[in-house]
Amino acid sequence: MFGIGMPELLIILVIILVIFGAGKLPQIGEGIGKGIRNFKKATKERDEIDVTPKKPEEISENK
């Protein structure tokens, strides 16, 4: 897992527990989960923004 073994992972988790406390861990996990979910959703969607410049006659018709 990214070159991180079990001892290193446990040390990281203990440091996070000391810094944030046990009460904040569920909120941190929820935030990370939402971030990952939104990232996956954004990478799967093919919505593209149309950045092609409009012709001058198209601009004057919209006014």
DRENMI-36329 format. One record per atom (N, C-alpha, C): residue number from 1; chain; residue in one letter; x, y, z; atom name. Coordinates in nm, 2 decimals, decimal comma. Last residue first. Layout:
N
(NUM; "A"; "A"; (X; Y; Z); "CA")
...
This chain:
63
(63; "A"; "K"; (-2,85; 4,00; -2,67); "N")
(63; "A"; "K"; (-2,88; 4,12; -2,59); "CA")
(63; "A"; "K"; (-3,02; 4,16; -2,60); "C")
(62; "A"; "N"; (-2,81; 3,79; -2,84); "N")
(62; "A"; "N"; (-2,84; 3,75; -2,70); "CA")
(62; "A"; "N"; (-2,88; 3,88; -2,62); "C")
(61; "A"; "E"; (-2,72; 3,91; -3,08); "N")
(61; "A"; "E"; (-2,85; 3,85; -3,07); "CA")
(61; "A"; "E"; (-2,90; 3,82; -2,93); "C")
(60; "A"; "S"; (-2,46; 3,98; -3,02); "N")
(60; "A"; "S"; (-2,56; 4,09; -3,04); "CA")
(60; "A"; "S"; (-2,70; 4,03; -3,04); "C")
(59; "A"; "I"; (-2,34; 3,73; -3,01); "N")
(59; "A"; "I"; (-2,34; 3,81; -2,89); "CA")
(59; "A"; "I"; (-2,45; 3,92; -2,90); "C")
(58; "A"; "E"; (-2,36; 3,64; -3,27); "N")
(58; "A"; "E"; (-2,43; 3,57; -3,17); "CA")
(58; "A"; "E"; (-2,44; 3,65; -3,04); "C")
(57; "A"; "E"; (-2,20; 3,83; -3,41); "N")
(57; "A"; "E"; (-2,34; 3,83; -3,43); "CA")
(57; "A"; "E"; (-2,42; 3,75; -3,33); "C")
(56; "A"; "P"; (-1,94; 3,75; -3,31); "N")
(56; "A"; "P"; (-2,00; 3,88; -3,28); "CA")
(56; "A"; "P"; (-2,15; 3,89; -3,30); "C")
(55; "A"; "K"; (-1,93; 3,42; -3,19); "N")
(55; "A"; "K"; (-1,91; 3,51; -3,30); "CA")
(55; "A"; "K"; (-1,98; 3,64; -3,26); "C")
(54; "A"; "K"; (-1,77; 3,31; -2,89); "N")
(54; "A"; "K"; (-1,88; 3,33; -2,97); "CA")
(54; "A"; "K"; (-1,85; 3,43; -3,08); "C")
(53; "A"; "P"; (-1,50; 3,07; -2,83); "N")
(53; "A"; "P"; (-1,55; 3,21; -2,84); "CA")
(53; "A"; "P"; (-1,67; 3,22; -2,93); "C")
(52; "A"; "T"; (-1,55; 2,78; -2,64); "N")
(52; "A"; "T"; (-1,53; 2,84; -2,77); "CA")
(52; "A"; "T"; (-1,58; 2,98; -2,77); "C")
(51; "A"; "V"; (-1,59; 2,65; -2,40); "N")
(51; "A"; "V"; (-1,51; 2,77; -2,40); "CA")
(51; "A"; "V"; (-1,48; 2,83; -2,53); "C")
(50; "A"; "D"; (-1,81; 2,47; -2,24); "N")
(50; "A"; "D"; (-1,79; 2,52; -2,37); "CA")
(50; "A"; "D"; (-1,71; 2,65; -2,36); "C")
(49; "A"; "I"; (-1,71; 2,23; -2,02); "N")
(49; "A"; "I"; (-1,75; 2,36; -2,03); "CA")
(49; "A"; "I"; (-1,72; 2,41; -2,17); "C")
(48; "A"; "E"; (-1,84; 1,90; -1,99); "N")
(48; "A"; "E"; (-1,74; 1,99; -2,03); "CA")
(48; "A"; "E"; (-1,80; 2,13; -2,04); "C")
(47; "A"; "D"; (-1,90; 1,61; -1,82); "N")
(47; "A"; "D"; (-1,95; 1,74; -1,84); "CA")
(47; "A"; "D"; (-1,83; 1,83; -1,88); "C")
(46; "A"; "R"; (-1,86; 1,34; -1,77); "N")
(46; "A"; "R"; (-1,79; 1,40; -1,89); "CA")
(46; "A"; "R"; (-1,85; 1,54; -1,92); "C")
(45; "A"; "E"; (-1,78; 1,19; -1,46); "N")
(45; "A"; "E"; (-1,87; 1,27; -1,54); "CA")
(45; "A"; "E"; (-1,79; 1,33; -1,66); "C")
(44; "A"; "K"; (-1,56; 1,07; -1,33); "N")
(44; "A"; "K"; (-1,64; 0,99; -1,42); "CA")
(44; "A"; "K"; (-1,73; 1,07; -1,51); "C")
(43; "A"; "T"; (-1,45; 1,27; -1,18); "N")
(43; "A"; "T"; (-1,36; 1,21; -1,28); "CA")
(43; "A"; "T"; (-1,44; 1,12; -1,38); "C")
(42; "A"; "A"; (-1,65; 1,33; -1,00); "N")
(42; "A"; "A"; (-1,60; 1,43; -1,10); "CA")
(42; "A"; "A"; (-1,52; 1,37; -1,21); "C")
(41; "A"; "K"; (-1,67; 1,10; -0,86); "N")
(41; "A"; "K"; (-1,78; 1,14; -0,93); "CA")
(41; "A"; "K"; (-1,74; 1,24; -1,04); "C")
(40; "A"; "K"; (-1,42; 1,09; -0,73); "N")
(40; "A"; "K"; (-1,46; 0,99; -0,82); "CA")
(40; "A"; "K"; (-1,57; 1,03; -0,91); "C")
(39; "A"; "F"; (-1,45; 1,33; -0,57); "N")
(39; "A"; "F"; (-1,34; 1,32; -0,67); "CA")
(39; "A"; "F"; (-1,38; 1,21; -0,77); "C")
(38; "A"; "N"; (-1,66; 1,26; -0,41); "N")
(38; "A"; "N"; (-1,68; 1,37; -0,50); "CA")
(38; "A"; "N"; (-1,57; 1,37; -0,61); "C")
(37; "A"; "R"; (-1,54; 1,05; -0,26); "N")
(37; "A"; "R"; (-1,66; 1,02; -0,34); "CA")
(37; "A"; "R"; (-1,68; 1,13; -0,44); "C")
(36; "A"; "I"; (-1,33; 1,19; -0,14); "N")
(36; "A"; "I"; (-1,30; 1,08; -0,23); "CA")
(36; "A"; "I"; (-1,42; 1,05; -0,32); "C")
(35; "A"; "G"; (-1,48; 1,36; 0,03); "N")
(35; "A"; "G"; (-1,39; 1,41; -0,07); "CA")
(35; "A"; "G"; (-1,35; 1,31; -0,18); "C")
(34; "A"; "K"; (-1,62; 1,18; 0,19); "N")
(34; "A"; "K"; (-1,70; 1,27; 0,10); "CA")
(34; "A"; "K"; (-1,60; 1,33; -0,01); "C")
(33; "A"; "G"; (-1,40; 1,07; 0,33); "N")
(33; "A"; "G"; (-1,49; 0,99; 0,24); "CA")
(33; "A"; "G"; (-1,57; 1,07; 0,14); "C")
(32; "A"; "I"; (-1,31; 1,29; 0,46); "N")
(32; "A"; "I"; (-1,22; 1,23; 0,37); "CA")
(32; "A"; "I"; (-1,30; 1,14; 0,27); "C")
(31; "A"; "G"; (-1,53; 1,34; 0,63); "N")
(31; "A"; "G"; (-1,48; 1,44; 0,53); "CA")
(31; "A"; "G"; (-1,39; 1,38; 0,42); "C")
(30; "A"; "E"; (-1,53; 1,11; 0,78); "N")
(30; "A"; "E"; (-1,65; 1,15; 0,70); "CA")
(30; "A"; "E"; (-1,61; 1,25; 0,59); "C")
(29; "A"; "G"; (-1,29; 1,13; 0,92); "N")
(29; "A"; "G"; (-1,32; 1,02; 0,83); "CA")
(29; "A"; "G"; (-1,43; 1,05; 0,73); "C")
(28; "A"; "I"; (-1,34; 1,36; 1,07); "N")
(28; "A"; "I"; (-1,23; 1,36; 0,97); "CA")
(28; "A"; "I"; (-1,25; 1,25; 0,87); "C")
(27; "A"; "Q"; (-1,55; 1,27; 1,23); "N")
(27; "A"; "Q"; (-1,57; 1,38; 1,14); "CA")
(27; "A"; "Q"; (-1,46; 1,39; 1,03); "C")
(26; "A"; "P"; (-1,42; 1,06; 1,37); "N")
(26; "A"; "P"; (-1,54; 1,03; 1,28); "CA")
(26; "A"; "P"; (-1,56; 1,15; 1,18); "C")
(25; "A"; "L"; (-1,22; 1,22; 1,51); "N")
(25; "A"; "L"; (-1,18; 1,12; 1,41); "CA")
(25; "A"; "L"; (-1,30; 1,08; 1,32); "C")
(24; "A"; "K"; (-1,29; 1,39; 1,72); "N")
(24; "A"; "K"; (-1,28; 1,44; 1,58); "CA")
(24; "A"; "K"; (-1,26; 1,34; 1,47); "C")
(23; "A"; "G"; (-1,26; 1,24; 1,95); "N")
(23; "A"; "G"; (-1,39; 1,29; 1,92); "CA")
(23; "A"; "G"; (-1,40; 1,34; 1,77); "C")
(22; "A"; "A"; (-0,99; 1,18; 1,99); "N")
(22; "A"; "A"; (-1,08; 1,07; 1,95); "CA")
(22; "A"; "A"; (-1,22; 1,13; 1,90); "C")
(21; "A"; "G"; (-0,76; 1,42; 1,85); "N")
(21; "A"; "G"; (-0,84; 1,36; 1,95); "CA")
(21; "A"; "G"; (-0,94; 1,26; 1,90); "C")
(20; "A"; "F"; (-0,57; 1,53; 1,68); "N")
(20; "A"; "F"; (-0,71; 1,57; 1,66); "CA")
(20; "A"; "F"; (-0,79; 1,52; 1,78); "C")
(19; "A"; "I"; (-0,31; 1,44; 1,77); "N")
(19; "A"; "I"; (-0,33; 1,58; 1,73); "CA")
(19; "A"; "I"; (-0,48; 1,62; 1,73); "C")
(18; "A"; "V"; (-0,35; 1,17; 1,85); "N")
(18; "A"; "V"; (-0,29; 1,27; 1,94); "CA")
(18; "A"; "V"; (-0,33; 1,41; 1,90); "C")
(17; "A"; "L"; (-0,44; 1,06; 1,60); "N")
(17; "A"; "L"; (-0,52; 1,05; 1,72); "CA")
(17; "A"; "L"; (-0,48; 1,16; 1,83); "C")
(16; "A"; "I"; (-0,21; 1,11; 1,44); "N")
(16; "A"; "I"; (-0,34; 1,17; 1,41); "CA")
(16; "A"; "I"; (-0,43; 1,17; 1,53); "C")
(15; "A"; "I"; (-0,03; 0,94; 1,57); "N")
(15; "A"; "I"; (-0,01; 1,08; 1,57); "CA")
(15; "A"; "I"; (-0,13; 1,16; 1,54); "C")
(14; "A"; "V"; (-0,16; 0,69; 1,53); "N")
(14; "A"; "V"; (-0,14; 0,74; 1,66); "CA")
(14; "A"; "V"; (-0,11; 0,89; 1,67); "C")
(13; "A"; "L"; (-0,14; 0,68; 1,25); "N")
(13; "A"; "L"; (-0,27; 0,68; 1,31); "CA")
(13; "A"; "L"; (-0,26; 0,73; 1,45); "C")
(12; "A"; "I"; (0,14; 0,66; 1,22); "N")
(12; "A"; "I"; (0,07; 0,77; 1,16); "CA")
(12; "A"; "I"; (-0,07; 0,79; 1,22); "C")
(11; "A"; "I"; (0,19; 0,42; 1,34); "N")
(11; "A"; "I"; (0,25; 0,54; 1,39); "CA")
(11; "A"; "I"; (0,17; 0,66; 1,34); "C")
(10; "A"; "L"; (0,05; 0,24; 1,17); "N")
(10; "A"; "L"; (0,01; 0,26; 1,31); "CA")
(10; "A"; "L"; (0,06; 0,38; 1,37); "C")
(9; "A"; "L"; (0,20; 0,27; 0,94); "N")
(9; "A"; "L"; (0,06; 0,31; 0,94); "CA")
(9; "A"; "L"; (0,01; 0,33; 1,08); "C")
(8; "A"; "E"; (0,44; 0,16; 1,02); "N")
(8; "A"; "E"; (0,44; 0,30; 0,98); "CA")
(8; "A"; "E"; (0,29; 0,35; 0,98); "C")
(7; "A"; "P"; (0,37; -0,11; 1,06); "N")
(7; "A"; "P"; (0,42; -0,02; 1,17); "CA")
(7; "A"; "P"; (0,41; 0,13; 1,14); "C")
(6; "A"; "M"; (0,27; -0,19; 0,80); "N")
(6; "A"; "M"; (0,18; -0,18; 0,91); "CA")
(6; "A"; "M"; (0,24; -0,10; 1,03); "C")
(5; "A"; "G"; (0,42; 0,02; 0,54); "N")
(5; "A"; "G"; (0,40; -0,10; 0,61); "CA")
(5; "A"; "G"; (0,30; -0,08; 0,73); "C")
(4; "A"; "I"; (0,40; 0,18; 0,24); "N")
(4; "A"; "I"; (0,38; 0,20; 0,38); "CA")
(4; "A"; "I"; (0,34; 0,06; 0,45); "C")
(3; "A"; "G"; (0,40; 0,16; -0,03); "N")
(3; "A"; "G"; (0,52; 0,15; 0,03); "CA")
(3; "A"; "G"; (0,52; 0,17; 0,18); "C")
(2; "A"; "F"; (0,13; 0,17; -0,12); "N")
(2; "A"; "F"; (0,21; 0,29; -0,13); "CA")
(2; "A"; "F"; (0,35; 0,28; -0,06); "C")
(1; "A"; "M"; (0,08; -0,12; 0,00); "N")
(1; "A"; "M"; (0,00; 0,00; 0,00); "CA")
(1; "A"; "M"; (0,09; 0,12; 0,00); "C")
